[in-house]
């Protein structure tokens, strides 16, 4: 279930911070949520959602463990439950790749990691119509607006399951120009960045 604290939809790419952005930002910072809930600012609304079901957690854990091994020798690492901040917006991807030394990466009010320092986000799509729409569409547009180079969807609800690799963002149009959909059972490969060559295959997506 997802509760909307405020609802004002906009898909216009704009580098400025509006009065609404500032109001939502201050409201988001002041929120005191019960354990097991999280809040994000997505396309002009504050969205509060519960933590995922068991399958959701299993997929995230498999991806995270494999990604930790892939990144072990580099200067980037994988994070969970961290805010990605961009012009008074705040998102919590299921997995974020960012510098291991986050103290050296400034963001607005030191509440997370600035999107400019994030080369990759991964979302495990949650069940339910509104959750699916949020993960597949609205957050995808937000990540493209922020210029995050690669966004990955691990989606149990796309046919028999699929991994979607999105790259080459166009911030002004809020789209990714490169999209590759890989059915479960076939290796999906991250094309660029510090996680280049990272494979999401049947070892991760198996039931």
Secondary structure, DSSP 8 states (H G I E B T S, - for coil): -EEEEEE-------SS--HHHHHHHHHHHH----TTEEEEEETTEEEEEE---HHHHHHHHHHHHHHHHHHTTSSEEEESS--EEETTEEE--SEEEEES-GGGS--GGGSSEEGGG--EEEEE--SSHHHHHIIIIIHHHHHHHTT-SEEEEEETTSTT-EEEEEEEEETTTTEEEEEEEEETTS-EE--SSTTTT-EE-HHHH--
